[in-house]
Amino acid sequence: MSRPIRFHYRGAVHTVDDVSPTQTVLQHLREDLHCTGTKEGCAEGDCGACTVIVGELHGDALQLKAVNSCIQFTPTLDGKALFTVEDLQADDDGLHPVQQAMVECHGSQCGFCTPGFVMSLWGLYLKREDAGESGAPCRREIDDTLSGNLCRCTGYRPIIDAARRMTELPAAHFDRDAVKTALAGIANAEPLSYEYAGRRFDAPRTIKQLARLRAEFPQAYLLAGSTDVGLWVTKGLRDLPHIIYLGAVEELRALRDADGMLEIGAGVSLEDAYNVICARFPQLAELRQRFASLPIRQAGTLGGNVANGSPIGDSMPWLIAAGARVVLRSEAGERDLALEDFYLGYQKKDLCSDEFVAAVRLPLPRENTPLRTYKLAKRFDQDISAVCAAFALTIEDGRVKAARIAYGGMAATPKRASHAEAALVGQDWDETALNAACAALEQDYAPLSDMRASSSYRMRTAKNLLRRYWMETRPDAPLSPTQLNAWAQTQTPAETQA
């Protein structure tokens, strides 16, 4: 039976039963609630003018995340809490320290983007308060926080100044216990099944319920973080008559070590997944920071990234190089296969109509097998790759015992470089073998030209990235990543501090 959507909003339970399942949170705020502080800019999760904070319970913990309301569907708020710029205030009912800092530092001109900046900075403010951190955040943390917010007239310096200044003003405390109590009060034992105007939205609570729904409705659209599917509606104007939402399935949000593998549930956000991954593979820290913006990473999921299978997705090359496997689930049970075997062609996957991606299994770091991944794009932050490369060679006594090389942006799918690998295995890890592998890349790929890069540029840089990996891992006089990273060399110590 259909039931209303319920979420915590402006200190009370807000009930919705008369909107399309694909109405965005931004549309609901502005058109239905007439709450117009949140702005519409790009409608695709890029500019950040629509940033809001969403709170949800994970066990006994309250998670608060800045997300783009322009691509989140209203039913995904069920059982959660929604905060907008109208909710901010100081303990004395004046301006919140984030807002006051923006005023004092002249961080706003036209003001259109300001609510989004304020909400992203409030997310940082809450994170630091929760962690008990004092003092101003470092430049890297500020830049990462604001990576999903675009300003077209003020310039970022006064906004960055405001990010530092907000920590110097009298604190405004956020009552987490009150929010947790409110969310506990609207927790529903039954899963959400919402229907309106012939459109349906299901949010199962268990993996068994999800498998049953998938078997019954194989044509339904699966929704996780909405960072891709949201654009199908806002930009593609697609009609999605039935959506099955994965975000309420607790088993899909599990992270665990098992049998020498890190298992990441398909519902784990990119931000949470990369937090755990980078603790084991610190060399992935730069890719993690450059992977979209913080609001996108906090909404999107690693499982969704894998299931989407975009040829320019940044996760797949390094996952393939690391030997990751994908777990597929249906009512009949589960199966797992090597990630590179999951992709059959452009937007074609080894996935039955009643199956869904349940998890990704990642082997833990292996001795003598340095893993590296490199991303080439026109911007450092929040940009689509022209080429994304990943390498994992097992090197013993200066000789290549095994090789796994994968690229994104070079073919219709993320794809291993089998000819280049064959040119390396059994050879000394020297420049002769490197040159042979670079030449073999031309047998592995025939990249296309598009708005991001030409075919010749992609091939040339693919070879150069393999050379960079060799320079970092060669037996004689290897160079450090910092020595090979021009961007890192231009930063001051304060800016590069993590």
N, C-alpha and C positions, 0 to 999 in steps of 0.2 A: 504494500500500500504506500502511496505517496504521502510524504509528510513535509512540513515546511523546513526551510533552511533556518538555522538559529545560530547566532554568534553574538559575542559580547561587543557592545559598541556604545560609546559615550556613557558608560556607567550602568548600562541596563542590557537586558536580553533583547536583541533585535531579531524579529521574525520576518521572513520573506517567503511568500507563496505565490507571487504573481509576476515573475520575470522569466525570461528565456534562460535555459540552462547555460547558454553561451553569452549571456550578458556579462560584460566585464565589471570588475569591482569599481573601476573608474566611472563607468557609465552609471552604476547604481548610486555612487556618491553624488555625482553632479546632477543627474537627471531625476532620480527618485527622491534622494534625501536633500537635494539642494545644498549640499555641502561642497562649496566651490573653491575652497582653499587649495585642494589638490587639482593640479592643472593637466590638461591634455596637450602633449607636444607631438611626438613621433608616432604614437600608438603601436610601437613595436619593441619597446623595452630598451631603447638606446639612449634617450636624452635625460631620463630621470626626473622630469617635471612632475610625474605622477607618483613619486615614491611615497609609500606608506609603510607602517610597521605592522606586522602580523605576529601575534603571540599564540603559541600552542603548547600543550603539555606533552612531555615525553617522560613517562613514568611520573616521578615527583618533581621533575625539573621543568621550569618555564623557559622556552626558547623564544626569543624576540628577534625577528629578522626584517631587515629592510628589503622590500620587493617592489616590483613595478606593477601598479594596479591596473595599467592599461592592457595587460595580457593575462591577468588572472581572472578566471570566471567566478562569478558570485557564489555558486554552490560550493566552491572549494573552501569557503570561509566557515562552513558548518563546523561547530564545536570549537572555533577559534576566537581570538580577540582581534579587533581591528582598531588601529590608532592612526589618526590623521593629524595634520598640522594644527587643527583646531583644538586638539587635546593637550597641547603644550602650554605649561604655565609654571611659574616659579612657586615656591611654597607660600609666598605672600600674595599670590594671585597676579603678580606682575608678569613681565616677560620671562620666559625660560632663559637660562644662561646661554643656550645655543642662539636663541633669537637676539638676546641682548648683545652678544658678541658680534653678531652680524651687523647690528646697528652701529656699535662702537667702531668697528673696523671698516665700515662703509662697504660691506660685502654685497650690496644690492643696488642695481640701477633701475632697469625696467621692472624688475621684481617677478617676472614670469617664472623664472627657474628657481627663485628663492625658496618656495615651500619644499621643493624636492631636495635642495641642498640642506635645508634645515632638518628634514627628516633623516637624511643619510648621516648628518652629524649627530643627531639625537641617537641614532643607532650606535654610533661610536661611543657616545656619552654613556649610554646604558651598558654597553659591553665593558667599558673601563670601570664603571661603578660596580658592576657585578663581580669583576675580578679584583676589586679593591685597589686599583691602580691610581696613583696620584701623579701630579705633574703633567706637563704638556705632552701630547702624543708626538712621536717622531714623524719626520716628513714622509717616510715610506708608508707608515700606517695611515696618514692623512690621505695620501695619494690613492691608496688602495680603497679607502672608504669612499672617495669621491670619483672613482673610476667610471661610475655609471651615471654621472651628472654632467651635463653640458651647460656652459655659460657662454652666451653670445655677445655680451656687452661689458660686463664688469671686469672680466679677467679674473684669474684664479688667485692672484696673490692676496687680495684682501679676504677672500674666503678661507684661504689657508691660514691667514693670520687669525681669523675668527675661530678656526679649529683649535688653535693654541690658546686663544684668549678665553674660550668657554670654560676651561679648567681652572682659571684663576678667579672666576666670579663665585659668589656664594652658591653652594650646591642646591640643586632641586632634586629631592629624592623621589624615586619611583616606587610605588607600593606594589611589589611583586606578589606579596601574600594575598592582597585583595584580588588581583587578577587570577591567581591560581584558584582561589575559592570560587570566583565567578565561573571559571571554566569547568571546575568540578561540578558545579550546579547545573550546567547544560550538557554534560556528558551523556550521551545516549547509548544504551546497551544495543539498540537495534541499528543496523546500518542505514545510511541515508539512501532513499529511493525517491527521487523528486521528478515530477512530471508537470509540464506546462505546455499548452498549445501543441500537443502532439510530439513534444520533445522530451527526452528522458535523460536523467543523470543519476547513475548509481555510484555509491561510494562504499564498497564492501569493507568490513572490518578485519576479516581473516583471509588468509591465503586460500583456504578451502572455499569460502564464499566467492572469492575472485575467480578461482578455477571453474566453479559452477556457472557463474555468469558468462565467462568467456566461452564455455562450451555451448551455452544456450543462445548466446548472441555473438557469433563469430564476426559479424559485420560491424559491431560497435567499435567506436574509436577509443583506444586506451589513452589516458591522460595522466601524466606524472607532474612535472613542474610547470607545464604550460608555456615554456620558453620557446617552443617551436609551434605547438598546436594553437597557441593563442594567436599567432600571426596568420594561421590558416583562416581565422575568422576576421581579424581586424584589417588584414591586408589582402588576403585571397578571397574574402567574402564567401567562404565555403559554408555550406549547410551541414551541420553535424547533428543528425537526428537522435543519436544515442551515444552517450559518453559513459565509459566506465573509468572511474577515478581510482588511482592506485595509492593516493596520498594518505588514506586512512588505514591502510593495512600495516599493522605494527610489525609483522614478521619481515616485511620488505624493508624495514628501516634498521635491520640488525647489521652490526659489524662484528666479526669474530675471526679468530685464528683457528684453523682446523687443518690438520695433516700437512703442515708446512705451507699452507695457503692462507692468504687474507681474503675472507669472503665478505663482499660488499653487497648488501641488499639493493634491489633495483629502486627502492624508494629513498635511499640515502642521498641527501643533497650533495651537489658537487663540492660545496664548501666543507661539509663534514667529512666527505670521503677523502678529499685532498689533505685535510688536517691529519688524518690517520696515515694516509699514503706517504706524505712528506716526512713524517716521523721515521719511516722505514727507508724511504728513498729521498734523502734531503736534496739530491741533485735535481729533483723535479720542482724545486721551490719557485724558480723563475717562470716555468710554464704555468704553474698553479696561479701565480699572480697575473699572468697575461691571459689566462683563460677567461674571456668575457669580462664582465664587471661583477662587483660584489653582489648587487641585487640579483643578477642572473645566476650566479653561483649558489646563492642562498635559496633560490627557487628551483632551479633545474637539478636534475639527478644524473648520476653517472650511468645508471641503468637506462635512462631515457636517451642519453647521448649515444650509448652503444646500440640500443634498439633502433634509433633513427638511422644510423649507419651512413651519415653524410660523408662524402669523399673528402671534405675539408674539416671534419671534426678533429679536435686536437687531442682527444683522449686515446683514440684507437691506435695510432702508430706506436706509441710507447707501450700500450697494453699488449699489442701483438708482439713487439720486440721482447717484452718481458715474459711472454709465454702464457698470457692470461687465457682463461676459459670462460665461456658463458653458460649459465645454467638456465634451461628452459623448463617451464612447468605447465602441466595441464591436469585435468581430472585423472588421466591415466597414470600420472606419475611425473618424474622429472628425468631429463637427460642433460648431459653437458657435452660441449664440443669446443675445440680450439677456436678462439675468436676469429682467426683469419679464415676459418672454414664456414663461419656464419654468414659471410657476405658472398653472394653468388653473382651479383652484378649491380648496376646502378639501381638503388632502391629495391633490390631483390635480396631476400634473406632466407636461410634455411629455417623457416618458422612455419609450423602448421597453423591452420586457421583457429584451432582451439588452444594454442600455446601463447605464452607470454614470457618475457625475460624476467626471471626471478632474482638473479644475482650474477655478479662477476667474481670469479675466483682468480686471485693474483698470487703467483709464486713469490715467496719472500726473497730478499736479495741473496744472490749466489756468489760464492767466493770466486775470484778471478774472472768475473763477468761484469765489467763496468757497464751500467745502463746510462745512456744519455739521450736527451731529446731536445730538439732545437726548433724554434718557430720563427719563420720569416713573414713579416707583415709590414704594412706601411706605417702603422702606429705601434707604440709599445703597449698601450692599454686598449682593451676592448676593440679588437680588430680581427677580421677573418684572415686566416693564414693564406698566403700564396703557396707556401710549402711548409710542411711540418715533417720532420725526420726523426727517427728513433733508431738507436743502435744498441745491441747487446752482444758482444763478442766474448767468448770464453777463451782466454789467453793463458797458456801455460808454457813456461820456459821460452817465452818469446814467440810461440807458434800458435796460430789460430786453430783451436780444437772444434769450435762450433760457432755459428754465426746466425744471428737473427737481425734482419734489417727491414724496416717498414717505413713507408712514406704516406702522407696525406697530401692531397692536392695534385697528385701526379697521375691519377687514374680515376676510373669511375667509382672505385671503392678504395678504402684504405687497403694497401696491398704490400705484401712482402716482395723483396728484391731477390728472387731466387737465383738469378744468374750472378749477381754480385756476391751473394753468399757463397755460391759454389766456387767462385774465383778466389775466395779467401781461405776456405777450410783446408787445413793441411799445410798452409803456407806460413812462412815467417811473417810476423806482423811488421813489415817494413814498407818503404815507399814503393818498391816494385809491386808488391801485392796490392797496395792501395791503388796504384794507377790502373792495374788490371781490373779491380773492382769498379773503379769509376767508369772505365770503358764499358764494362758489362751492364751498367745501369741503362745504357741506351737500348739494350735488348729487353730490359724489364719494363720500361715505361715509354709511352709516346704522349706526353702531356699536351693538353690543349692550351690555347691562348684565350684569355678572357680579360675582364676589366681589372683583375688583380695582378696579373702577370702574363707575359708571353710564354710560349712554349720553350723558346731558347733560354729565357731567363730561368725558368723552372729547372730545366735540365742542368744548366751551368751551376746553379746554386745547390741543387741536389748533390752534385759531385763535391762542391766546396764544403758542404756540411759533413760529408763522409770524411773529407780531409781534416776538418776541424776535430772530428772524433779521434782520428788517428793521432793528431798532434797532442790531444789530451791524454791518450792512453798508450802511446808508443813506449816501448821498453827503455829507450834511451832519451833522456832529457825531456820528459813530458811537460807540457805547458799547463798551467792552471786555467780553469774557466775564466777567471778574472783577467788573465793576460790576453785571452782571446775575445773578450767582450768589450767592445769600444764603449758601449753605453755605460757599463759599470765603471770604467776608468774615468768617466767625466763627472761622477758623483762625488760629493764631499762626504767625509765620514758620517756626518749627521744624517745625510740623505740615504746612505746605504745601510744605516743601522736597522736591523730587523726588529 
